């Protein structure tokens, strides 16, 4: 029983994988991409449409 408790305690103190930190970074990055996309999406769509119209007119 003591050996199992020591192993469990060692696993709790092990910080080799910071999963919550990576999850937070991933969620924050996805949030920033969505915000930027929401703000710049219509402008980028307009620029793309203008470029396609110019190419189509040739």
ChimeraX commands (.cxc) that place a marker at each C-alpha (Angstrom):
marker #1 position 0.00,0.00,0.00 radius 0.5
marker #1 position 2.81,2.40,0.87 radius 0.5
marker #1 position 4.55,1.79,-2.46 radius 0.5
marker #1 position 1.32,2.64,-4.28 radius 0.5
marker #1 position 0.88,5.83,-2.23 radius 0.5
marker #1 position 4.46,6.91,-3.01 radius 0.5
marker #1 position 3.95,6.30,-6.71 radius 0.5
marker #1 position 0.67,8.23,-6.71 radius 0.5
marker #1 position 2.32,11.11,-4.83 radius 0.5
marker #1 position 5.19,11.15,-7.35 radius 0.5
marker #1 position 2.70,11.30,-10.22 radius 0.5
marker #1 position 0.90,14.24,-8.62 radius 0.5
marker #1 position 4.14,16.21,-8.31 radius 0.5
marker #1 position 5.28,15.41,-11.87 radius 0.5
marker #1 position 4.98,18.51,-14.09 radius 0.5
marker #1 position 6.25,17.10,-17.37 radius 0.5
marker #1 position 2.93,17.68,-19.13 radius 0.5
marker #1 position 1.12,20.97,-18.68 radius 0.5
marker #1 position -2.12,19.97,-20.40 radius 0.5
marker #1 position -4.33,22.73,-18.91 radius 0.5
marker #1 position -1.84,25.35,-20.10 radius 0.5
marker #1 position -1.85,24.02,-23.66 radius 0.5
marker #1 position -5.62,23.79,-23.66 radius 0.5
marker #1 position -5.86,27.40,-22.52 radius 0.5
marker #1 position -3.39,28.55,-25.20 radius 0.5
marker #1 position -5.32,26.63,-27.88 radius 0.5
marker #1 position -8.67,28.06,-26.82 radius 0.5
marker #1 position -7.32,31.60,-26.63 radius 0.5
marker #1 position -5.77,31.28,-30.10 radius 0.5
marker #1 position -9.02,29.95,-31.53 radius 0.5
marker #1 position -10.90,32.83,-29.89 radius 0.5
marker #1 position -8.52,35.40,-31.36 radius 0.5
marker #1 position -8.85,33.86,-34.82 radius 0.5
marker #1 position -12.64,33.99,-34.59 radius 0.5
marker #1 position -12.63,37.62,-33.44 radius 0.5
marker #1 position -10.21,38.71,-36.18 radius 0.5
marker #1 position -12.14,36.73,-38.78 radius 0.5
marker #1 position -15.43,38.32,-37.67 radius 0.5
marker #1 position -13.96,41.82,-37.93 radius 0.5
marker #1 position -11.94,41.40,-41.12 radius 0.5
marker #1 position -14.13,38.84,-42.92 radius 0.5
marker #1 position -16.39,41.28,-44.78 radius 0.5
marker #1 position -13.45,43.45,-45.88 radius 0.5
marker #1 position -11.48,40.43,-47.09 radius 0.5
marker #1 position -14.54,39.13,-48.91 radius 0.5
marker #1 position -14.89,42.48,-50.67 radius 0.5
marker #1 position -11.23,42.50,-51.70 radius 0.5
marker #1 position -11.55,38.95,-53.02 radius 0.5
marker #1 position -14.69,39.80,-54.96 radius 0.5
marker #1 position -13.01,42.85,-56.54 radius 0.5
marker #1 position -10.04,40.74,-57.57 radius 0.5
marker #1 position -12.30,38.10,-59.11 radius 0.5
marker #1 position -14.29,40.77,-60.98 radius 0.5
marker #1 position -11.09,42.25,-62.41 radius 0.5
marker #1 position -9.84,38.86,-63.50 radius 0.5
marker #1 position -13.20,38.00,-65.03 radius 0.5
marker #1 position -13.29,41.22,-67.04 radius 0.5
marker #1 position -10.22,40.25,-69.09 radius 0.5
marker link #1:1,2 radius 0.2
marker link #1:2,3 radius 0.2
marker link #1:3,4 radius 0.2
marker link #1:4,5 radius 0.2
marker link #1:5,6 radius 0.2
marker link #1:6,7 radius 0.2
marker link #1:7,8 radius 0.2
marker link #1:8,9 radius 0.2
marker link #1:9,10 radius 0.2
marker link #1:10,11 radius 0.2
marker link #1:11,12 radius 0.2
marker link #1:12,13 radius 0.2
marker link #1:13,14 radius 0.2
marker link #1:14,15 radius 0.2
marker link #1:15,16 radius 0.2
marker link #1:16,17 radius 0.2
marker link #1:17,18 radius 0.2
marker link #1:18,19 radius 0.2
marker link #1:19,20 radius 0.2
marker link #1:20,21 radius 0.2
marker link #1:21,22 radius 0.2
marker link #1:22,23 radius 0.2
marker link #1:23,24 radius 0.2
marker link #1:24,25 radius 0.2
marker link #1:25,26 radius 0.2
marker link #1:26,27 radius 0.2
marker link #1:27,28 radius 0.2
marker link #1:28,29 radius 0.2
marker link #1:29,30 radius 0.2
marker link #1:30,31 radius 0.2
marker link #1:31,32 radius 0.2
marker link #1:32,33 radius 0.2
marker link #1:33,34 radius 0.2
marker link #1:34,35 radius 0.2
marker link #1:35,36 radius 0.2
marker link #1:36,37 radius 0.2
marker link #1:37,38 radius 0.2
marker link #1:38,39 radius 0.2
marker link #1:39,40 radius 0.2
marker link #1:40,41 radius 0.2
marker link #1:41,42 radius 0.2
marker link #1:42,43 radius 0.2
marker link #1:43,44 radius 0.2
marker link #1:44,45 radius 0.2
marker link #1:45,46 radius 0.2
marker link #1:46,47 radius 0.2
marker link #1:47,48 radius 0.2
marker link #1:48,49 radius 0.2
marker link #1:49,50 radius 0.2
marker link #1:50,51 radius 0.2
marker link #1:51,52 radius 0.2
marker link #1:52,53 radius 0.2
marker link #1:53,54 radius 0.2
marker link #1:54,55 radius 0.2
marker link #1:55,56 radius 0.2
marker link #1:56,57 radius 0.2
marker link #1:57,58 radius 0.2
view
